[in-house]
Amino acid sequence: MLLFAFIPLALLSVAAAEDDIPLEEGVLVLGDDNFQAAIDANQFVLVEFYAPWCGHCKSLAPEYAKAAQALAEDNSEVKLAKVDATIHKKWAEKFEVRGFPTLKFFKNGVPQEYSGGRTADTIIEWVEKKSGPAARDLATKEAAVAFVEANKVVVIGFFTDLESAEALAFNTAADLDENAKYGITTSEEVFEEYEVTDKTPAVVLFKKFDEGKNVLEGDITKESIATFVSANYLPLVVDFTSETAPMIFQGAIKSHLLVFVPATHEKYDGIVEEATKVAKDYKGEVLFVTIDTAVKDNARVTEFFGIEETEIPTFRLTATTPNDMLKYKPESEELNEENFRAFLEKFKAGELKPHLKSQALPEDWDAQPVKILVGSNFEEIALDATKDVLVEFYAPWCGHCKQLVPIWDKLGEAFEDNEKVVIAKMDMTVNELESVKVSGFPTIKLFSAGGNKEVDYDGGRTLEEFIKFLTPDEEEVDKPTVEKDEL
C-alpha cells in the first residue's frame, strides 16, 4: 500500500514543480532553481538561451511567444521555455552556449540542437516533427521499397525486438539526426527483400551514389550509428551548398579537406577524381569538400580562410574542436593525389601548425582614441600588464557591430587621457589569434592589468554601462553625453 500511495505523491510533486514555474506570454521562464525541474517534468521542451540586449533575441521573442501559445491551445506536450543566459550562466556553460539566441530541444531530458526557422509556424512545424516517431514503421515490403526509392539516402534498422537495446539506440540516433531519414522494421519479408539473412539486429544505409549500400559493422549503439551515418550519408567528395553545409560542419566527422575551385574550371573533373582516390582511404576520418568559388554566396567562405582570388584553385584542411576550428594551409598547393596524401599524413602525425590570418598593421593604428589591433600587435597592446585593455572583436558586415561603432568611439574618447585603460578593436574576418577564440560578433573582452586575466563582457551596451564596467569603484568619469539606447 505504501508503494501505491507514493506513486501519486511523486506525480503530484512533478506537477507542483511545473506549476511553480513562471510564465511570460505562454513561455516558461527558467533559471538556476527550476531549470532541471522543468526538463524532468516535461517530455519535450524547447529552451531559448538569450541575452536581454541581443537584437536577434528581441526579434524572435514575439514569434516564440506566439508558438508557445498556439502549442498550449492545442494541448501539445511540447513546452517552450527561455533562460536569461547572462544571469543563469551555469546552464549556458553546461550546454555550451556560444551565441544568442541559442535554442536546444530536450526530449526525455536529452538535448539536441534546434535547426528550425525563427517564425511561429516554422517553430511549431519543427517541434511537432521532433516530438513524433523518429523512424518510420516499415511493416511491409511495399512500404520499405517505396521508402528507399523515394529518397536519395535512407537508413533502415532491422530488428526482431523493438524493445531491444539496439532498437532503442537506433530510435535515439534517428531522433538526434537532423538530416537522414530513418525506417525501422520487424517484417520478415523486408528482411528477405534486402538480404538480411539472420535474425541479429542490423543497420543498413541505402543511397543513390557511390557504393549504393553500406552495412554497419560492430556494436549497434547511438554513437556507432551516428558515426556510421555521418561517414556514409554524403558522397566521398561532396559539393558545398546551403543544403549540405549543416551536414558538413555539424556532422560527426570533424576534419575537412576543402578544395576551392570553380565548377567551370578546366581541371575541375580531374581535381575531383584525384581527391576521390584519397577520400576513399580517409572515409569516416576526413570529409572531402569542393567549394565552387564562382558562386557568389561562397565568397564568405573564401574570405573566412583568407584566400585571395589569385590563389584559386587551392585547398585547406580544418579540424574542429569543441571551442575552435583549426585551419591548416599546405606548403605545396598542387591538387593531386600525391600532395593530398602527403599533407594528410603530416596532419595525422601532428607535424602541421595551424595557419593564422593576420592583417598588415595600419600606419595610423594608434592615431585615434580607439586603437586598431591586428595579429602582429595584439600581444604588445592587449596583453600590456600595466593596463586594462577592452577589446571589441568584430566583423565589418555584422549589423550589431555597426550599431556599436558610435558608442565605442565615444568610449575611446572617454578614456583617451587615461594611462591605465586602452579601448581597442580587432577585425576578426582578417585576423586570427591562437590564444583568443571568438564565436560571434561583436565579442567584447577585457584583458586586465596585472595578470592579463581575460574577462568576457556580457553586460549592457550603453556608454554608461561600459564605463561603469571599467571603473566600478568610481562615482563619475568625464564623458561625452550619449542617449541611453541599448543595441
Kinemage of the C-alpha trace (Angstrom):
@kinemage 1
@onewidth
@group {chain A} dominant
@subgroup {mainchain}
@vectorlist {calphas} color= white
{ca met a 1} P 0.000 0.000 0.000
{ca leu a 2} L 2.803 2.370 0.798
{ca leu a 3} L 4.219 1.907 -2.702
{ca phe a 4} L 0.908 2.760 -4.378
{ca ala a 5} L 0.464 5.749 -2.074
{ca phe a 6} L 3.911 7.033 -3.044
{ca ile a 7} L 3.298 6.978 -6.819
{ca pro a 8} L 0.578 9.665 -6.961
{ca leu a 9} L 2.566 11.765 -4.485
{ca ala a 10} L 5.547 11.641 -6.832
{ca leu a 11} L 3.386 12.640 -9.767
{ca leu a 12} L 1.851 15.452 -7.762
{ca ser a 13} L 5.313 16.729 -6.817
{ca val a 14} L 6.295 16.867 -10.506
{ca ala a 15} L 3.085 18.715 -11.356
{ca ala a 16} L 3.623 21.103 -8.463
{ca ala a 17} L 7.164 21.794 -9.655
{ca glu a 18} L 5.849 22.650 -13.103
{ca asp a 19} L 3.061 24.842 -11.684
{ca asp a 20} L 5.649 26.857 -9.752
{ca ile a 21} L 7.471 27.859 -12.937
{ca pro a 22} L 6.500 31.399 -14.000
{ca leu a 23} L 5.054 32.019 -17.463
{ca glu a 24} L 5.556 35.007 -19.770
{ca glu a 25} L 3.221 35.009 -22.761
{ca gly a 26} L 2.982 31.239 -22.608
{ca val a 27} L 6.763 30.718 -22.314
{ca leu a 28} L 8.244 29.017 -19.227
{ca val a 29} L 10.783 31.292 -17.524
{ca leu a 30} L 13.653 29.157 -16.272
{ca gly a 31} L 16.594 29.856 -14.007
{ca asp a 32} L 19.092 28.130 -11.754
{ca asp a 33} L 16.441 26.899 -9.317
{ca asn a 34} L 13.829 25.485 -11.720
{ca phe a 35} L 15.602 24.541 -14.956
{ca gln a 36} L 16.110 20.861 -14.157
{ca ala a 37} L 12.609 20.573 -12.688
{ca ala a 38} L 11.096 21.825 -15.945
{ca ile a 39} L 13.144 19.363 -18.023
{ca asp a 40} L 12.240 16.481 -15.691
{ca ala a 41} L 8.538 17.355 -15.697
{ca asn a 42} L 8.126 17.531 -19.472
{ca gln a 43} L 8.936 15.024 -22.193
{ca phe a 44} L 9.545 17.752 -24.785
{ca val a 45} L 10.974 21.212 -24.013
{ca leu a 46} L 12.417 23.747 -26.438
{ca val a 47} L 14.673 26.144 -24.494
{ca glu a 48} L 15.904 29.511 -25.744
{ca phe a 49} L 19.114 30.792 -24.150
{ca tyr a 50} L 19.027 34.567 -24.668
{ca ala a 51} L 20.619 37.875 -23.700
{ca pro a 52} L 18.384 40.879 -22.965
{ca trp a 53} L 20.490 43.164 -25.203
{ca cys a 54} L 20.532 40.789 -28.188
{ca gly a 55} L 18.708 42.172 -31.223
{ca his a 56} L 18.065 38.722 -32.731
{ca cys a 57} L 16.579 37.595 -29.405
{ca lys a 58} L 14.247 40.586 -29.388
{ca ser a 59} L 13.130 39.789 -32.936
{ca leu a 60} L 12.484 36.166 -32.029
{ca ala a 61} L 10.517 36.924 -28.831
{ca pro a 62} L 7.042 37.626 -30.340
{ca glu a 63} L 7.244 34.636 -32.695
{ca tyr a 64} L 8.444 32.392 -29.896
{ca ala a 65} L 5.588 33.504 -27.632
{ca lys a 66} L 3.071 33.028 -30.450
{ca ala a 67} L 4.325 29.469 -30.990
{ca ala a 68} L 4.162 28.708 -27.265
{ca gln a 69} L 0.586 29.939 -27.027
{ca ala a 70} L -0.515 28.008 -30.124
{ca leu a 71} L 1.007 24.786 -28.781
{ca ala a 72} L -0.705 25.319 -25.410
{ca glu a 73} L -4.065 25.884 -27.099
{ca asp a 74} L -3.650 22.565 -28.934
{ca asn a 75} L -2.796 20.830 -25.638
{ca ser a 76} L 0.571 19.879 -27.090
{ca glu a 77} L 3.050 18.002 -24.935
{ca val a 78} L 5.766 20.372 -26.198
{ca lys a 79} L 6.638 23.275 -23.903
{ca leu a 80} L 8.614 26.375 -24.882
{ca ala a 81} L 10.934 27.916 -22.306
{ca lys a 82} L 13.611 30.607 -22.055
{ca val a 83} L 16.680 31.297 -19.912
{ca asp a 84} L 18.480 34.611 -19.486
{ca ala a 85} L 21.980 33.259 -20.108
{ca thr a 86} L 23.654 36.451 -18.876
{ca ile a 87} L 22.281 35.731 -15.383
{ca his a 88} L 21.952 31.949 -15.269
{ca lys a 89} L 25.413 31.184 -16.596
{ca lys a 90} L 25.502 27.723 -15.037
{ca trp a 91} L 23.125 26.296 -17.628
{ca ala a 92} L 24.585 28.261 -20.531
{ca glu a 93} L 28.024 26.847 -19.727
{ca lys a 94} L 26.710 23.307 -19.289
{ca phe a 95} L 25.087 23.313 -22.715
{ca glu a 96} L 27.973 25.175 -24.411
{ca val a 97} L 26.022 28.269 -25.421
{ca arg a 98} L 28.346 30.350 -27.638
{ca gly a 99} L 25.993 32.982 -29.019
{ca phe a 100} L 22.474 34.342 -28.810
{ca pro a 101} L 19.867 33.184 -29.254
{ca thr a 102} L 20.796 29.507 -28.864
{ca leu a 103} L 17.914 27.039 -28.862
{ca lys a 104} L 18.118 23.489 -27.503
{ca phe a 105} L 15.398 20.846 -27.740
{ca phe a 106} L 15.127 18.415 -24.828
{ca lys a 107} L 13.454 15.081 -25.490
{ca asn a 108} L 13.197 12.924 -22.383
{ca gly a 109} L 15.941 15.072 -20.904
{ca val a 110} L 18.356 14.558 -23.808
{ca pro a 111} L 19.399 17.850 -25.502
{ca gln a 112} L 19.816 18.374 -29.225
{ca glu a 113} L 20.405 21.422 -31.408
{ca tyr a 114} L 17.391 23.278 -32.792
{ca ser a 115} L 17.700 23.715 -36.550
{ca gly a 116} L 14.284 25.071 -37.475
{ca gly a 117} L 13.138 28.517 -38.526
{ca arg a 118} L 12.514 31.672 -36.496
{ca thr a 119} L 8.781 32.172 -37.122
{ca ala a 120} L 5.932 30.752 -35.066
{ca asp a 121} L 4.825 28.423 -37.877
{ca thr a 122} L 8.302 27.009 -38.527
{ca ile a 123} L 8.973 26.576 -34.794
{ca ile a 124} L 5.731 24.618 -34.402
{ca glu a 125} L 6.438 22.541 -37.509
{ca trp a 126} L 9.912 21.605 -36.246
{ca val a 127} L 8.949 20.657 -32.678
{ca glu a 128} L 5.946 18.648 -33.845
{ca lys a 129} L 8.198 16.669 -36.168
{ca lys a 130} L 10.800 16.111 -33.436
{ca ser a 131} L 8.195 15.018 -30.904
{ca gly a 132} L 6.763 12.391 -33.275
{ca pro a 133} L 8.196 8.943 -34.152
{ca ala a 134} L 11.883 9.170 -35.023
{ca ala a 135} L 11.799 6.297 -37.537
{ca arg a 136} L 9.065 5.310 -39.991
{ca asp a 137} L 7.455 1.927 -39.392
{ca leu a 138} L 8.108 -0.249 -42.446
{ca ala a 139} L 5.606 -3.042 -41.868
{ca thr a 140} L 5.546 -4.393 -45.428
{ca lys a 141} L 7.929 -4.990 -48.307
{ca glu a 142} L 5.982 -2.456 -50.422
{ca ala a 143} L 6.363 0.226 -47.746
{ca ala a 144} L 10.100 -0.403 -47.482
{ca val a 145} L 10.693 -0.388 -51.252
{ca ala a 146} L 8.704 2.850 -51.653
{ca phe a 147} L 10.674 4.425 -48.783
{ca val a 148} L 14.044 3.532 -50.331
{ca glu a 149} L 13.029 4.574 -53.855
{ca ala a 150} L 11.597 7.940 -52.783
{ca asn a 151} L 14.752 9.192 -51.045
{ca lys a 152} L 18.368 9.787 -52.020
{ca val a 153} L 19.574 8.356 -48.697
{ca val a 154} L 17.734 6.281 -46.070
{ca val a 155} L 18.795 4.319 -43.006
{ca ile a 156} L 16.828 1.192 -42.076
{ca gly a 157} L 17.049 -0.720 -38.817
{ca phe a 158} L 16.229 -4.434 -38.953
{ca phe a 159} L 15.156 -5.812 -35.552
{ca thr a 160} L 13.159 -8.747 -34.223
{ca asp a 161} L 12.500 -6.960 -30.923
{ca leu a 162} L 11.651 -3.264 -30.925
{ca glu a 163} L 12.348 -3.084 -27.183
{ca ser a 164} L 15.906 -4.393 -27.539
{ca ala a 165} L 18.846 -2.179 -26.593
{ca glu a 166} L 19.865 -1.987 -30.257
{ca ala a 167} L 16.403 -0.889 -31.427
{ca leu a 168} L 16.185 1.747 -28.701
{ca ala a 169} L 19.650 3.021 -29.660
{ca phe a 170} L 18.534 3.167 -33.295
{ca asn a 171} L 15.490 5.293 -32.420
{ca thr a 172} L 17.622 7.605 -30.284
{ca ala a 173} L 20.141 8.062 -33.113
{ca ala a 174} L 17.295 8.697 -35.559
{ca asp a 175} L 15.825 11.300 -33.261
{ca leu a 176} L 19.129 13.155 -32.942
{ca asp a 177} L 19.861 13.148 -36.686
{ca glu a 178} L 18.717 16.297 -38.487
{ca asn a 179} L 19.437 15.042 -41.976
{ca ala a 180} L 18.915 11.373 -42.812
{ca lys a 181} L 15.525 9.667 -42.977
{ca tyr a 182} L 15.137 6.533 -40.887
{ca gly a 183} L 12.915 3.489 -41.151
{ca ile a 184} L 12.535 0.546 -38.795
{ca thr a 185} L 11.136 -2.931 -39.399
{ca thr a 186} L 10.490 -6.331 -37.837
{ca ser a 187} L 8.931 -7.740 -41.018
{ca glu a 188} L 10.427 -10.996 -42.331
{ca glu a 189} L 9.555 -10.049 -45.921
{ca val a 190} L 11.512 -6.810 -45.577
{ca phe a 191} L 14.445 -8.784 -44.151
{ca glu a 192} L 14.300 -11.063 -47.200
{ca glu a 193} L 13.924 -8.179 -49.681
{ca tyr a 194} L 17.167 -6.600 -48.519
{ca glu a 195} L 19.035 -9.849 -47.876
{ca val a 196} L 19.301 -9.525 -44.114
{ca thr a 197} L 19.521 -13.271 -43.713
{ca asp a 198} L 19.973 -13.863 -39.995
{ca lys a 199} L 17.893 -12.610 -37.114
{ca thr a 200} L 20.554 -10.479 -35.468
{ca pro a 201} L 19.956 -6.693 -35.405
{ca ala a 202} L 21.255 -4.836 -38.468
{ca val a 203} L 21.520 -1.231 -39.656
{ca val a 204} L 21.804 -0.593 -43.395
{ca leu a 205} L 22.195 2.708 -45.260
{ca phe a 206} L 20.861 2.850 -48.834
{ca lys a 207} L 21.960 5.663 -51.169
{ca lys a 208} L 21.801 6.581 -54.838
{ca phe a 209} L 25.554 7.281 -55.267
{ca asp a 210} L 28.996 5.779 -54.587
{ca glu a 211} L 28.633 2.174 -53.303
{ca gly a 212} L 24.826 2.290 -53.149
{ca lys a 213} L 24.659 0.456 -49.826
{ca asn a 214} L 26.575 0.369 -46.531
{ca val a 215} L 26.138 -2.017 -43.608
{ca leu a 216} L 27.043 -1.032 -40.042
{ca glu a 217} L 29.629 -3.387 -38.603
{ca gly a 218} L 30.202 -3.955 -34.906
{ca asp a 219} L 28.043 -2.984 -31.945
{ca ile a 220} L 24.833 -1.051 -32.549
{ca thr a 221} L 24.814 1.991 -30.265
{ca lys a 222} L 23.566 5.534 -30.803
{ca glu a 223} L 27.206 6.654 -31.129
{ca ser a 224} L 28.190 3.975 -33.632
{ca ile a 225} L 25.064 4.675 -35.709
{ca ala a 226} L 25.770 8.422 -35.746
{ca thr a 227} L 29.373 7.834 -36.833
{ca phe a 228} L 28.301 5.292 -39.460
{ca val a 229} L 25.654 7.571 -40.972
{ca ser a 230} L 27.941 10.618 -40.966
{ca ala a 231} L 30.638 8.634 -42.775
{ca asn a 232} L 28.289 7.352 -45.473
{ca tyr a 233} L 25.476 9.888 -45.832
{ca leu a 234} L 27.381 12.221 -48.137
{ca pro a 235} L 29.368 11.418 -51.310
{ca leu a 236} L 33.091 10.751 -50.896
{ca val a 237} L 33.672 14.236 -52.321
{ca val a 238} L 30.707 16.474 -51.570
{ca asp a 239} L 29.803 19.861 -53.077
{ca phe a 240} L 29.423 22.667 -50.537
{ca thr a 241} L 25.917 24.195 -50.752
{ca ser a 242} L 23.445 25.778 -48.328
{ca glu a 243} L 21.799 22.334 -48.085
{ca thr a 244} L 24.980 20.347 -47.392
{ca ala a 245} L 26.691 22.934 -45.157
{ca pro a 246} L 24.997 21.813 -41.888
{ca met a 247} L 25.732 18.161 -42.699
{ca ile a 248} L 29.378 19.010 -43.357
{ca phe a 249} L 30.152 21.242 -40.396
{ca gln a 250} L 27.724 19.863 -37.807
{ca gly a 251} L 28.304 16.180 -38.567
{ca ala a 252} L 30.335 13.641 -36.608
{ca ile a 253} L 33.370 13.999 -38.904
{ca lys a 254} L 35.344 16.946 -37.531
{ca ser a 255} L 38.165 17.153 -40.096
{ca his a 256} L 37.517 18.506 -43.582
{ca leu a 257} L 39.712 18.871 -46.634
{ca leu a 258} L 38.252 21.796 -48.583
{ca val a 259} L 39.067 22.229 -52.263
{ca phe a 260} L 38.434 25.758 -53.541
{ca val a 261} L 37.842 25.556 -57.292
{ca pro a 262} L 35.210 26.937 -59.704
{ca ala a 263} L 32.939 24.193 -61.069
{ca thr a 264} L 33.650 25.593 -64.543
{ca his a 265} L 37.431 25.277 -64.161
{ca glu a 266} L 39.010 23.244 -66.953
{ca lys a 267} L 40.681 20.905 -64.443
{ca tyr a 268} L 37.671 20.563 -62.125
{ca asp a 269} L 36.803 16.933 -63.007
{ca gly a 270} L 40.442 15.885 -62.774
{ca ile a 271} L 40.855 17.529 -59.364
{ca val a 272} L 37.726 15.779 -58.042
{ca glu a 273} L 38.987 12.461 -59.386
{ca glu a 274} L 42.331 12.915 -57.592
{ca ala a 275} L 40.556 13.874 -54.360
{ca thr a 276} L 38.242 10.859 -54.576
{ca lys a 277} L 41.210 8.455 -54.660
{ca val a 278} L 42.351 9.764 -51.274
{ca ala a 279} L 38.858 10.262 -49.820
{ca lys a 280} L 38.199 6.507 -50.042
{ca asp a 281} L 41.087 5.820 -47.670
{ca tyr a 282} L 40.091 8.557 -45.203
{ca lys a 283} L 36.375 7.760 -45.123
{ca gly a 284} L 34.968 8.437 -41.667
{ca glu a 285} L 38.078 10.426 -40.667
{ca val a 286} L 38.282 13.314 -43.135
{ca leu a 287} L 35.432 14.635 -45.255
{ca phe a 288} L 36.445 15.948 -48.699
{ca val a 289} L 34.511 19.024 -49.867
{ca thr a 290} L 34.572 21.087 -53.066
{ca ile a 291} L 33.691 24.776 -52.823
{ca asp a 292} L 32.644 26.432 -56.073
{ca thr a 293} L 34.350 29.821 -55.801
{ca ala a 294} L 32.352 31.135 -58.762
{ca val a 295} L 29.198 31.054 -56.622
{ca lys a 296} L 28.638 34.462 -55.037
{ca asp a 297} L 27.280 33.033 -51.770
{ca asn a 298} L 30.542 31.141 -51.247
{ca ala a 299} L 32.627 34.320 -51.166
{ca arg a 300} L 32.334 34.498 -47.379
{ca val a 301} L 33.835 31.012 -47.030
{ca thr a 302} L 36.818 32.052 -49.140
{ca glu a 303} L 37.134 35.227 -47.055
{ca phe a 304} L 36.969 33.221 -43.820
{ca phe a 305} L 40.043 31.263 -44.891
{ca gly a 306} L 41.853 34.395 -46.087
{ca ile a 307} L 42.220 33.031 -49.617
{ca glu a 308} L 42.996 35.533 -52.352
{ca glu a 309} L 41.486 35.118 -55.819
{ca thr a 310} L 44.982 34.660 -57.277
{ca glu a 311} L 45.491 31.536 -55.106
{ca ile a 312} L 42.478 29.665 -56.573
{ca pro a 313} L 42.330 26.733 -57.167
{ca thr a 314} L 43.759 25.675 -53.812
{ca phe a 315} L 42.878 23.662 -50.723
{ca arg a 316} L 42.816 23.886 -46.936
{ca leu a 317} L 42.299 21.482 -44.051
{ca thr a 318} L 40.159 22.150 -40.989
{ca ala a 319} L 39.986 20.333 -37.651
{ca thr a 320} L 37.072 21.288 -35.422
{ca thr a 321} L 37.316 21.099 -31.630
{ca pro a 322} L 34.522 21.927 -29.125
{ca asn a 323} L 35.784 25.517 -28.894
{ca asp a 324} L 37.533 26.223 -32.158
{ca met a 325} L 38.142 25.420 -35.811
{ca leu a 326} L 41.823 24.984 -36.585
{ca lys a 327} L 42.858 25.744 -40.164
{ca tyr a 328} L 45.887 24.346 -41.974
{ca lys a 329} L 47.486 25.662 -45.149
{ca pro a 330} L 49.620 23.382 -47.372
{ca glu a 331} L 53.164 24.315 -48.351
{ca ser a 332} L 52.505 22.975 -51.842
{ca glu a 333} L 49.111 23.729 -53.343
{ca glu a 334} L 49.303 21.052 -56.037
{ca leu a 335} L 45.841 19.475 -56.355
{ca asn a 336} L 46.804 15.879 -56.916
{ca glu a 337} L 46.649 12.566 -55.078
{ca glu a 338} L 50.283 12.643 -54.006
{ca asn a 339} L 50.082 16.074 -52.409
{ca phe a 340} L 46.711 15.406 -50.725
{ca arg a 341} L 48.110 12.213 -49.183
{ca ala a 342} L 51.376 13.797 -48.051
{ca phe a 343} L 49.537 16.698 -46.421
{ca leu a 344} L 47.083 14.427 -44.563
{ca glu a 345} L 49.880 12.160 -43.379
{ca lys a 346} L 51.640 15.157 -41.818
{ca phe a 347} L 48.359 16.188 -40.211
{ca lys a 348} L 47.839 12.737 -38.670
{ca ala a 349} L 51.416 12.750 -37.416
{ca gly a 350} L 50.885 16.109 -35.687
{ca glu a 351} L 53.511 17.813 -37.828
{ca leu a 352} L 51.342 20.715 -39.044
{ca lys a 353} L 50.904 24.068 -37.315
{ca pro a 354} L 47.579 25.929 -37.573
{ca his a 355} L 47.542 28.771 -40.083
{ca leu a 356} L 46.516 32.124 -38.590
{ca lys a 357} L 45.372 35.058 -40.706
{ca ser a 358} L 46.897 38.465 -39.979
{ca gln a 359} L 46.136 41.862 -41.446
{ca ala a 360} L 49.008 44.235 -42.189
{ca leu a 361} L 49.466 46.766 -39.384
{ca pro a 362} L 47.952 50.107 -40.482
{ca glu a 363} L 50.316 53.068 -40.139
{ca asp a 364} L 47.637 55.001 -38.234
{ca trp a 365} L 46.658 52.151 -35.889
{ca asp a 366} L 47.071 54.380 -32.788
{ca ala a 367} L 46.048 57.729 -34.310
{ca gln a 368} L 42.502 57.624 -32.858
{ca pro a 369} L 41.207 57.081 -29.309
{ca val a 370} L 40.167 53.543 -30.297
{ca lys a 371} L 43.312 51.593 -31.127
{ca ile a 372} L 43.401 49.171 -34.075
{ca leu a 373} L 44.716 45.700 -33.296
{ca val a 374} L 45.942 43.101 -35.788
{ca gly a 375} L 47.774 39.804 -35.369
{ca ser a 376} L 51.206 41.397 -35.177
{ca asn a 377} L 50.497 43.964 -32.421
{ca phe a 378} L 47.845 42.184 -30.364
{ca glu a 379} L 50.116 40.814 -27.651
{ca glu a 380} L 52.070 44.069 -27.282
{ca ile a 381} L 48.935 46.178 -26.772
{ca ala a 382} L 46.214 43.902 -25.389
{ca leu a 383} L 48.498 41.959 -23.058
{ca asp a 384} L 50.248 45.030 -21.629
{ca ala a 385} L 50.302 44.082 -17.932
{ca thr a 386} L 50.266 47.740 -16.848
{ca lys a 387} L 46.870 48.492 -18.398
{ca asp a 388} L 43.266 47.357 -18.603
{ca val a 389} L 42.564 46.801 -22.306
{ca leu a 390} L 38.962 46.448 -23.508
{ca val a 391} L 38.805 44.935 -26.994
{ca glu a 392} L 35.883 44.641 -29.382
{ca phe a 393} L 36.313 41.705 -31.759
{ca tyr a 394} L 34.097 42.493 -34.747
{ca ala a 395} L 33.195 41.721 -38.350
{ca pro a 396} L 32.635 44.592 -40.824
{ca trp a 397} L 29.408 43.006 -42.126
{ca cys a 398} L 27.914 42.498 -38.652
{ca gly a 399} L 24.849 44.696 -38.058
{ca his a 400} L 25.283 44.803 -34.272
{ca cys a 401} L 28.926 45.781 -34.733
{ca lys a 402} L 27.900 48.684 -36.980
{ca gln a 403} L 25.405 49.877 -34.354
{ca leu a 404} L 28.116 49.765 -31.710
{ca val a 405} L 30.608 51.952 -33.652
{ca pro a 406} L 29.500 55.412 -32.358
{ca ile a 407} L 29.292 54.179 -28.759
{ca trp a 408} L 32.692 52.504 -28.984
{ca asp a 409} L 34.242 55.661 -30.457
{ca lys a 410} L 32.836 57.727 -27.589
{ca leu a 411} L 34.096 55.162 -25.108
{ca gly a 412} L 37.562 55.621 -26.618
{ca glu a 413} L 37.228 59.387 -26.202
{ca ala a 414} L 36.156 58.953 -22.567
{ca phe a 415} L 39.380 57.114 -21.740
{ca glu a 416} L 41.714 58.845 -24.206
{ca asp a 417} L 43.690 60.562 -21.456
{ca asn a 418} L 43.569 57.640 -19.031
{ca glu a 419} L 47.002 55.988 -18.896
{ca lys a 420} L 45.615 52.858 -17.253
{ca val a 421} L 42.882 51.998 -19.787
{ca val a 422} L 43.003 51.273 -23.529
{ca ile a 423} L 39.976 50.894 -25.790
{ca ala a 424} L 40.683 48.830 -28.909
{ca lys a 425} L 39.058 46.888 -31.727
{ca met a 426} L 40.057 43.988 -33.976
{ca asp a 427} L 38.570 42.842 -37.289
{ca met a 428} L 38.327 39.071 -36.877
{ca thr a 429} L 37.497 38.433 -40.524
{ca val a 430} L 41.119 39.207 -41.435
{ca asn a 431} L 42.900 38.347 -38.185
{ca glu a 432} L 43.142 35.235 -36.053
{ca leu a 433} L 44.687 34.600 -32.656
{ca glu a 434} L 45.931 31.374 -31.158
{ca ser a 435} L 45.175 32.465 -27.597
{ca val a 436} L 41.763 34.108 -28.102
{ca lys a 437} L 38.765 32.434 -29.715
{ca val a 438} L 35.650 34.239 -30.863
{ca ser a 439} L 32.398 32.513 -31.856
{ca gly a 440} L 30.128 35.503 -32.505
{ca phe a 441} L 30.157 39.214 -33.211
{ca pro a 442} L 30.660 41.523 -31.538
{ca thr a 443} L 32.600 39.757 -28.780
{ca ile a 444} L 33.984 42.076 -26.117
{ca lys a 445} L 36.781 41.037 -23.765
{ca leu a 446} L 38.751 42.793 -21.061
{ca phe a 447} L 42.431 41.951 -20.656
{ca ser a 448} L 43.035 43.198 -17.145
{ca ala a 449} L 46.161 44.788 -15.749
{ca gly a 450} L 48.439 42.719 -13.577
{ca gly a 451} L 47.967 39.199 -14.844
{ca asn a 452} L 46.305 39.754 -18.242
{ca lys a 453} L 43.226 37.901 -16.992
{ca glu a 454} L 40.755 37.515 -19.877
{ca val a 455} L 37.239 38.578 -18.849
{ca asp a 456} L 34.222 38.214 -21.152
{ca tyr a 457} L 31.970 41.270 -21.123
{ca asp a 458} L 28.287 40.319 -21.133
{ca gly a 459} L 26.697 43.492 -19.783
{ca gly a 460} L 24.623 46.166 -21.477
{ca arg a 461} L 25.808 48.133 -24.481
{ca thr a 462} L 25.313 51.739 -23.493
{ca leu a 463} L 28.238 54.085 -22.980
{ca glu a 464} L 27.433 54.399 -19.285
{ca glu a 465} L 27.412 50.636 -18.771
{ca phe a 466} L 30.779 50.212 -20.470
{ca ile a 467} L 32.273 52.991 -18.342
{ca lys a 468} L 30.829 51.525 -15.155
{ca phe a 469} L 32.355 48.155 -16.057
{ca leu a 470} L 35.807 49.731 -16.482
{ca thr a 471} L 35.562 51.970 -13.392
{ca pro a 472} L 33.389 50.073 -10.883
{ca asp a 473} L 34.770 51.950 -7.881
{ca glu a 474} L 34.446 55.465 -9.341
{ca glu a 475} L 31.322 57.571 -8.991
{ca glu a 476} L 31.760 59.598 -12.137
{ca val a 477} L 34.057 59.785 -15.179
{ca asp a 478} L 34.318 62.702 -17.570
{ca lys a 479} L 32.454 61.554 -20.642
{ca pro a 480} L 30.509 62.901 -23.593
{ca thr a 481} L 26.724 62.942 -23.488
{ca val a 482} L 25.010 59.979 -25.156
{ca glu a 483} L 21.479 58.666 -25.499
{ca lys a 484} L 20.845 55.608 -23.355
{ca asp a 485} L 19.559 53.307 -26.076
{ca glu a 486} L 20.744 49.711 -25.957
{ca leu a 487} L 21.502 47.747 -29.107
